[in-house]
């Protein structure tokens, strides 16, 4: 599963079991990468 670092914005592809840090800047806050699927919502 892909994650995005909230500090530097780079994609972190694989996380180890004990490691929850960005591989590039060491920041600990990561978020799941959103899918590129567009969703249509009716406004009725």
Secondary structure in CASP SS format (residue, H / E / C, confidence):
PFRMAT SS
TARGET T0000
AUTHOR 0000-0000-0000
METHOD secondary structure of the structure
MODEL  1
X C 1.00
X C 1.00
X E 1.00
X E 1.00
X E 1.00
X C 1.00
X C 1.00
X C 1.00
X C 1.00
X C 1.00
X E 1.00
X E 1.00
X C 1.00
X C 1.00
X C 1.00
X C 1.00
X C 1.00
X C 1.00
X C 1.00
X C 1.00
X C 1.00
X C 1.00
X C 1.00
X C 1.00
X C 1.00
X C 1.00
X C 1.00
X C 1.00
X C 1.00
X E 1.00
X E 1.00
X E 1.00
X C 1.00
X C 1.00
X C 1.00
X C 1.00
X C 1.00
X C 1.00
X C 1.00
X C 1.00
X C 1.00
X C 1.00
X C 1.00
X C 1.00
END
